[in-house]
Amino acid sequence: MALSIVAQGFIASLAAGSLTAIGALPVLFGHTISSRLSDVLLGFAAGVMLAASFLSLIIPGVEAAQIQSGSRMTAAAVAVVGVALGIAFVALLNEVIPHEHFVRGRQGPESELLSKIWLFVLAITIHNLPEGLAVGVGFGGGDIRQGTTLAIGIGLQNAPEGLAVAVALRSIGYDRLRAVAVAALTGMVEPVSGLLGAYAVSLSQAILPWGLTFAAGAMLYVISHEIIPETHHHGHENEATAGLSIGLMIMMFLDVAFG
């Protein structure tokens, strides 16, 4: 029996999220990375997300909106509003959920109930939520090839991101097993948001352009507000930019060749 597009979206986002844990595994064996390499890896993640936002989400969203409405003007308006809503959604999460970044410190409301480790987990969870949503929406629209390409791209950037998170946790005193476990846990929000995205879009194709552009806006916020500032904090801007460029080109190739 063929799997429904909702089930496919869930499985694909689960696979992509699981690569966060796989990327963190070297930490179990005592391997570590320099801050320079960490910035390159996070830059790579930003590049993949940037290319995916436009090639796999915004452009298909505009095309879907134009087919549905028959108007380029309406399609443009849907794209702008959808992206704006995605940006506003993650910005709101940043404001109402207490969390802490490795470099930039605590953000959001103060909380005495949450330990430092859980503040880190919440920060990365906010980061990963739009990625799972993007994969789920991609499958929910019925374009399996596009959804698969998006899942591969998100998975590719999750692996170095998982390693960077685990290494950062080790640097602040957490043992190997706990660092890997926390990194893996942050990736598990992706199948949840992927399931929600796939289900929402499967209910009505009218939601598709909104879902695609919303997911793109959410990812663009994370790139600008979270990842790039983190990669530029240690003075490795050139290396981080090189990582971003490589990630962007790889995702662009995947999308054009297989999307």
C-alpha beads as a LAMMPS data file, in Angstrom:
LAMMPS data file: protein, C-alpha beads

259 atoms
258 bonds

1 atom types
1 bond types

-500.0 500.0 xlo xhi
-500.0 500.0 ylo yhi
-500.0 500.0 zlo zhi

Masses

1 110.0

Atoms # bond

1 1 1 0.000 0.000 0.000
2 1 1 1.347 3.414 -0.979
3 1 1 2.009 5.815 1.848
4 1 1 -0.085 8.965 2.029
5 1 1 1.656 12.262 1.362
6 1 1 1.223 13.142 5.057
7 1 1 3.021 9.949 6.087
8 1 1 5.732 10.599 3.517
9 1 1 6.184 14.137 4.815
10 1 1 6.476 12.845 8.380
11 1 1 9.005 10.139 7.479
12 1 1 11.095 12.522 5.373
13 1 1 11.209 15.169 8.114
14 1 1 12.022 12.443 10.667
15 1 1 14.931 11.282 8.500
16 1 1 16.180 14.852 8.070
17 1 1 15.910 15.539 11.791
18 1 1 17.681 12.277 12.638
19 1 1 20.770 13.443 10.767
20 1 1 21.257 15.945 13.593
21 1 1 21.975 12.998 15.878
22 1 1 24.158 11.263 13.306
23 1 1 26.228 14.405 12.863
24 1 1 26.800 14.592 16.620
25 1 1 28.083 11.003 16.941
26 1 1 31.812 11.816 16.533
27 1 1 31.647 13.572 19.913
28 1 1 30.986 10.171 21.533
29 1 1 34.451 9.087 20.422
30 1 1 36.199 12.166 21.734
31 1 1 36.419 14.057 18.461
32 1 1 36.137 17.817 18.598
33 1 1 36.328 20.710 16.169
34 1 1 37.761 24.206 16.295
35 1 1 35.586 27.300 16.468
36 1 1 36.764 28.062 12.924
37 1 1 35.444 24.765 11.567
38 1 1 32.265 25.133 13.615
39 1 1 31.617 28.491 11.949
40 1 1 32.240 26.946 8.513
41 1 1 29.757 24.159 9.248
42 1 1 27.093 26.532 10.523
43 1 1 27.727 28.765 7.503
44 1 1 27.150 25.708 5.309
45 1 1 23.830 25.121 7.084
46 1 1 22.836 28.736 6.449
47 1 1 23.688 28.400 2.761
48 1 1 21.548 25.286 2.334
49 1 1 18.649 26.958 4.107
50 1 1 19.023 30.140 2.062
51 1 1 18.928 28.291 -1.270
52 1 1 16.058 26.092 -0.100
53 1 1 14.065 29.126 1.021
54 1 1 14.007 30.580 -2.481
55 1 1 14.379 27.648 -4.872
56 1 1 12.343 25.035 -2.997
57 1 1 9.808 27.208 -1.189
58 1 1 9.272 30.773 -2.435
59 1 1 9.462 30.084 -6.183
60 1 1 7.150 27.024 -6.028
61 1 1 4.872 29.011 -3.711
62 1 1 4.616 31.860 -6.202
63 1 1 3.949 29.408 -9.036
64 1 1 1.212 27.647 -7.054
65 1 1 -0.402 30.954 -6.105
66 1 1 -0.367 32.129 -9.719
67 1 1 -1.978 28.900 -10.943
68 1 1 -4.660 29.135 -8.285
69 1 1 -5.429 32.839 -8.714
70 1 1 -4.555 33.399 -12.355
71 1 1 -2.913 36.664 -11.340
72 1 1 0.783 37.509 -11.015
73 1 1 -0.106 40.402 -8.721
74 1 1 -2.054 38.155 -6.372
75 1 1 0.737 35.569 -6.401
76 1 1 3.275 38.265 -5.507
77 1 1 1.075 39.481 -2.651
78 1 1 0.628 35.938 -1.299
79 1 1 4.406 35.419 -1.357
80 1 1 5.115 38.670 0.469
81 1 1 2.458 38.129 3.120
82 1 1 3.382 34.453 3.566
83 1 1 7.061 35.256 4.082
84 1 1 6.175 38.094 6.461
85 1 1 3.966 35.784 8.525
86 1 1 6.730 33.185 8.740
87 1 1 9.226 35.790 9.912
88 1 1 6.756 37.180 12.441
89 1 1 5.954 33.700 13.769
90 1 1 9.562 32.782 14.613
91 1 1 10.224 36.301 15.911
92 1 1 7.275 35.844 18.271
93 1 1 8.628 32.484 19.446
94 1 1 11.937 34.197 20.190
95 1 1 10.154 36.756 22.312
96 1 1 7.898 34.446 24.332
97 1 1 10.083 31.347 24.785
98 1 1 13.087 31.646 27.104
99 1 1 16.214 30.322 25.388
100 1 1 19.954 30.778 25.303
101 1 1 22.500 30.810 22.474
102 1 1 26.047 29.531 22.766
103 1 1 27.578 32.884 21.834
104 1 1 24.898 35.546 22.174
105 1 1 23.628 34.423 25.563
106 1 1 20.130 34.423 26.992
107 1 1 17.193 35.792 25.042
108 1 1 13.438 35.894 25.490
109 1 1 11.757 36.222 28.889
110 1 1 13.672 35.391 32.046
111 1 1 13.044 31.965 33.527
112 1 1 14.389 30.636 36.801
113 1 1 12.685 27.263 36.299
114 1 1 14.735 26.161 33.289
115 1 1 18.339 25.066 33.567
116 1 1 20.953 26.382 31.162
117 1 1 20.943 23.137 29.170
118 1 1 17.217 23.361 28.470
119 1 1 17.557 26.973 27.418
120 1 1 20.064 25.777 24.820
121 1 1 17.687 23.014 23.733
122 1 1 14.865 25.512 23.281
123 1 1 17.097 27.800 21.219
124 1 1 18.015 25.029 18.776
125 1 1 14.427 23.763 18.763
126 1 1 13.193 27.171 17.608
127 1 1 15.872 27.001 14.932
128 1 1 14.861 23.512 13.700
129 1 1 11.100 23.968 13.720
130 1 1 10.932 25.818 10.352
131 1 1 13.128 23.181 8.700
132 1 1 10.732 20.341 9.507
133 1 1 7.814 22.538 8.517
134 1 1 9.423 23.191 5.135
135 1 1 9.883 19.479 4.430
136 1 1 6.337 18.642 5.491
137 1 1 4.809 21.402 3.390
138 1 1 6.923 20.291 0.430
139 1 1 5.439 16.795 0.588
140 1 1 1.966 18.011 1.487
141 1 1 1.770 19.809 -1.843
142 1 1 2.045 16.472 -3.623
143 1 1 5.378 17.148 -5.348
144 1 1 7.336 14.147 -4.068
145 1 1 10.522 14.968 -5.982
146 1 1 10.579 18.521 -4.672
147 1 1 9.850 17.360 -1.145
148 1 1 12.562 14.701 -1.319
149 1 1 15.132 17.199 -2.597
150 1 1 14.220 19.569 0.212
151 1 1 14.502 16.787 2.805
152 1 1 17.941 15.806 1.489
153 1 1 19.138 19.407 1.642
154 1 1 17.800 19.978 5.155
155 1 1 19.290 16.667 6.263
156 1 1 22.697 17.591 4.837
157 1 1 22.822 20.791 6.846
158 1 1 21.478 19.093 9.979
159 1 1 24.516 16.795 10.229
160 1 1 27.195 19.490 10.653
161 1 1 24.765 21.484 12.763
162 1 1 24.358 18.520 15.129
163 1 1 28.136 18.201 15.423
164 1 1 28.515 21.919 16.130
165 1 1 25.826 21.776 18.839
166 1 1 27.343 18.715 20.536
167 1 1 30.838 20.230 20.476
168 1 1 29.520 23.483 21.915
169 1 1 27.813 21.579 24.726
170 1 1 31.055 19.735 25.466
171 1 1 32.852 23.073 25.650
172 1 1 30.608 24.217 28.503
173 1 1 31.137 21.070 30.558
174 1 1 28.597 18.452 29.480
175 1 1 29.742 14.844 29.136
176 1 1 29.885 13.172 25.724
177 1 1 26.711 11.122 25.996
178 1 1 24.619 14.009 27.275
179 1 1 25.963 16.381 24.617
180 1 1 25.044 13.944 21.834
181 1 1 21.659 13.191 23.403
182 1 1 20.743 16.874 23.620
183 1 1 21.881 17.500 20.027
184 1 1 19.730 14.560 18.896
185 1 1 16.769 15.843 20.894
186 1 1 16.855 19.214 19.133
187 1 1 16.353 17.468 15.780
188 1 1 13.191 15.710 16.914
189 1 1 11.062 18.831 16.575
190 1 1 11.424 18.470 12.800
191 1 1 9.147 15.417 12.363
192 1 1 6.550 17.088 14.577
193 1 1 6.486 20.307 12.558
194 1 1 6.837 18.259 9.356
195 1 1 3.724 16.269 10.204
196 1 1 1.773 19.441 10.963
197 1 1 2.908 21.091 7.725
198 1 1 2.113 18.091 5.543
199 1 1 -1.293 17.609 7.148
200 1 1 -2.289 21.269 6.866
201 1 1 -1.414 21.491 3.179
202 1 1 -3.036 18.123 2.402
203 1 1 -6.375 19.455 3.672
204 1 1 -6.561 22.007 0.877
205 1 1 -4.248 22.886 -1.983
206 1 1 -5.276 26.511 -1.418
207 1 1 -3.017 26.421 1.644
208 1 1 0.008 25.298 -0.393
209 1 1 1.406 28.695 -1.499
210 1 1 0.855 30.080 1.995
211 1 1 2.556 27.107 3.611
212 1 1 5.556 27.237 1.279
213 1 1 6.178 30.951 1.683
214 1 1 5.478 30.845 5.433
215 1 1 8.129 28.133 5.866
216 1 1 10.547 30.196 3.765
217 1 1 10.021 33.280 5.902
218 1 1 10.573 31.268 9.074
219 1 1 13.856 29.901 7.728
220 1 1 15.036 33.306 6.520
221 1 1 14.503 34.708 10.007
222 1 1 16.578 31.890 11.526
223 1 1 19.386 32.445 8.993
224 1 1 19.623 36.178 9.655
225 1 1 18.799 36.310 13.347
226 1 1 20.407 33.105 14.611
227 1 1 22.966 31.426 12.368
228 1 1 24.906 34.231 10.686
229 1 1 25.468 36.227 13.913
230 1 1 26.730 33.033 15.591
231 1 1 29.189 32.315 12.753
232 1 1 30.576 35.866 12.708
233 1 1 31.244 36.180 16.423
234 1 1 34.701 34.568 16.511
235 1 1 36.293 36.577 13.708
236 1 1 35.902 33.827 11.099
237 1 1 33.635 35.739 8.751
238 1 1 35.545 34.721 5.617
239 1 1 35.436 31.032 6.487
240 1 1 31.768 31.216 7.459
241 1 1 30.944 32.955 4.184
242 1 1 32.835 30.243 2.276
243 1 1 30.762 27.617 4.105
244 1 1 27.565 29.496 3.266
245 1 1 28.544 29.715 -0.398
246 1 1 29.281 25.979 -0.609
247 1 1 26.011 25.092 1.097
248 1 1 24.061 27.392 -1.189
249 1 1 25.665 25.941 -4.323
250 1 1 25.094 22.328 -3.241
251 1 1 21.425 22.968 -2.472
252 1 1 21.043 24.905 -5.724
253 1 1 22.508 21.962 -7.649
254 1 1 20.227 19.476 -5.894
255 1 1 17.139 21.562 -6.532
256 1 1 17.875 22.255 -10.207
257 1 1 19.080 18.741 -10.992
258 1 1 16.524 16.711 -9.048
259 1 1 13.756 19.055 -7.917

Bonds

1 1 1 2
2 1 2 3
3 1 3 4
4 1 4 5
5 1 5 6
6 1 6 7
7 1 7 8
8 1 8 9
9 1 9 10
10 1 10 11
11 1 11 12
12 1 12 13
13 1 13 14
14 1 14 15
15 1 15 16
16 1 16 17
17 1 17 18
18 1 18 19
19 1 19 20
20 1 20 21
21 1 21 22
22 1 22 23
23 1 23 24
24 1 24 25
25 1 25 26
26 1 26 27
27 1 27 28
28 1 28 29
29 1 29 30
30 1 30 31
31 1 31 32
32 1 32 33
33 1 33 34
34 1 34 35
35 1 35 36
36 1 36 37
37 1 37 38
38 1 38 39
39 1 39 40
40 1 40 41
41 1 41 42
42 1 42 43
43 1 43 44
44 1 44 45
45 1 45 46
46 1 46 47
47 1 47 48
48 1 48 49
49 1 49 50
50 1 50 51
51 1 51 52
52 1 52 53
53 1 53 54
54 1 54 55
55 1 55 56
56 1 56 57
57 1 57 58
58 1 58 59
59 1 59 60
60 1 60 61
61 1 61 62
62 1 62 63
63 1 63 64
64 1 64 65
65 1 65 66
66 1 66 67
67 1 67 68
68 1 68 69
69 1 69 70
70 1 70 71
71 1 71 72
72 1 72 73
73 1 73 74
74 1 74 75
75 1 75 76
76 1 76 77
77 1 77 78
78 1 78 79
79 1 79 80
80 1 80 81
81 1 81 82
82 1 82 83
83 1 83 84
84 1 84 85
85 1 85 86
86 1 86 87
87 1 87 88
88 1 88 89
89 1 89 90
90 1 90 91
91 1 91 92
92 1 92 93
93 1 93 94
94 1 94 95
95 1 95 96
96 1 96 97
97 1 97 98
98 1 98 99
99 1 99 100
100 1 100 101
101 1 101 102
102 1 102 103
103 1 103 104
104 1 104 105
105 1 105 106
106 1 106 107
107 1 107 108
108 1 108 109
109 1 109 110
110 1 110 111
111 1 111 112
112 1 112 113
113 1 113 114
114 1 114 115
115 1 115 116
116 1 116 117
117 1 117 118
118 1 118 119
119 1 119 120
120 1 120 121
121 1 121 122
122 1 122 123
123 1 123 124
124 1 124 125
125 1 125 126
126 1 126 127
127 1 127 128
128 1 128 129
129 1 129 130
130 1 130 131
131 1 131 132
132 1 132 133
133 1 133 134
134 1 134 135
135 1 135 136
136 1 136 137
137 1 137 138
138 1 138 139
139 1 139 140
140 1 140 141
141 1 141 142
142 1 142 143
143 1 143 144
144 1 144 145
145 1 145 146
146 1 146 147
147 1 147 148
148 1 148 149
149 1 149 150
150 1 150 151
151 1 151 152
152 1 152 153
153 1 153 154
154 1 154 155
155 1 155 156
156 1 156 157
157 1 157 158
158 1 158 159
159 1 159 160
160 1 160 161
161 1 161 162
162 1 162 163
163 1 163 164
164 1 164 165
165 1 165 166
166 1 166 167
167 1 167 168
168 1 168 169
169 1 169 170
170 1 170 171
171 1 171 172
172 1 172 173
173 1 173 174
174 1 174 175
175 1 175 176
176 1 176 177
177 1 177 178
178 1 178 179
179 1 179 180
180 1 180 181
181 1 181 182
182 1 182 183
183 1 183 184
184 1 184 185
185 1 185 186
186 1 186 187
187 1 187 188
188 1 188 189
189 1 189 190
190 1 190 191
191 1 191 192
192 1 192 193
193 1 193 194
194 1 194 195
195 1 195 196
196 1 196 197
197 1 197 198
198 1 198 199
199 1 199 200
200 1 200 201
201 1 201 202
202 1 202 203
203 1 203 204
204 1 204 205
205 1 205 206
206 1 206 207
207 1 207 208
208 1 208 209
209 1 209 210
210 1 210 211
211 1 211 212
212 1 212 213
213 1 213 214
214 1 214 215
215 1 215 216
216 1 216 217
217 1 217 218
218 1 218 219
219 1 219 220
220 1 220 221
221 1 221 222
222 1 222 223
223 1 223 224
224 1 224 225
225 1 225 226
226 1 226 227
227 1 227 228
228 1 228 229
229 1 229 230
230 1 230 231
231 1 231 232
232 1 232 233
233 1 233 234
234 1 234 235
235 1 235 236
236 1 236 237
237 1 237 238
238 1 238 239
239 1 239 240
240 1 240 241
241 1 241 242
242 1 242 243
243 1 243 244
244 1 244 245
245 1 245 246
246 1 246 247
247 1 247 248
248 1 248 249
249 1 249 250
250 1 250 251
251 1 251 252
252 1 252 253
253 1 253 254
254 1 254 255
255 1 255 256
256 1 256 257
257 1 257 258
258 1 258 259
